[in-house]
Amino acid sequence: MTRSPHQDTTGQDTTGPDTTGPDTTGPDTTGPDTTGPDTAGPEHARRWAGADFQDPPRTDGGVALCGACRATGTCRLGLETEVRDGTGGARFELTCPREHEGGPDVAHGGWTAAVLDDCLGHVPLLNGVLSVTAELSVSFVKPVPVGRPLGVHAWVDRREGSRWYLRGEMALLPGGAVLARASGIWVTRDPSHFARHRQWLAGQVGPTGPTGAGSP
């Protein structure tokens, strides 16, 4: 027979009566945890777009996903495919989603600019280089239709040190009519770039809120 830890060698229970009394703490009133996931620390940064920001998760069509799009597994801007063009640039196929409509049946200009920023920025990424946008200029040639097949071609104009000078065009498919053009400068960064940004941002919060808030 196995002896309980609360029995003496005679087999008698030696714990004695329970003298703690009834539970008076009452029901748990703290409620469910509503703080949500940590979206500020380095772990979130690692989940955001891959372990080192140079190999982000991709869709079946090869489109690199940013942090917000990774949660859904699709590009919210409407990019469907992404492939290298054999010359160091890349080609993309996409459709403007209805939720980005500006004028009747045409894309909001901000969507067009965001897509070109995204596509041009993927060129260094496809070459294994982390970079951030330093400058972006967009020429809106024609209104971009919602729900129609579109293509973007992005390529390297030149490189100078840490700067990538990139260009791109958005066209209506299948005819190829140019709808918008973009050019810009991307600057290479190491993986600690975002950690440095978080450190800098933490220093911008004062006792009365963000620096400058409430100032005359």
ZIFEN-V504730 format. One line per field, one symbol per residue. phi: phi as a letter, one per 30 degrees, with the letter a starting at -180 (. if undefined). A space follows every 10 residues. Layout:
phi: ???
This chain:
phi: .ddddccddd jddcdiddcd iddcdiddcd iddcdiddcb cddddddeaj dbicbddbdd diddcddddd dcibdddjdc bbbdcibjca bbcabddedc dcdeibdded deddddeddd dddeddcibd bbdcbbbbcc dbecddicdb bbcbbddabb idccccbabc bdccdjddca bbbabccdbd ddeddddddd dddcccdcje ejdidd
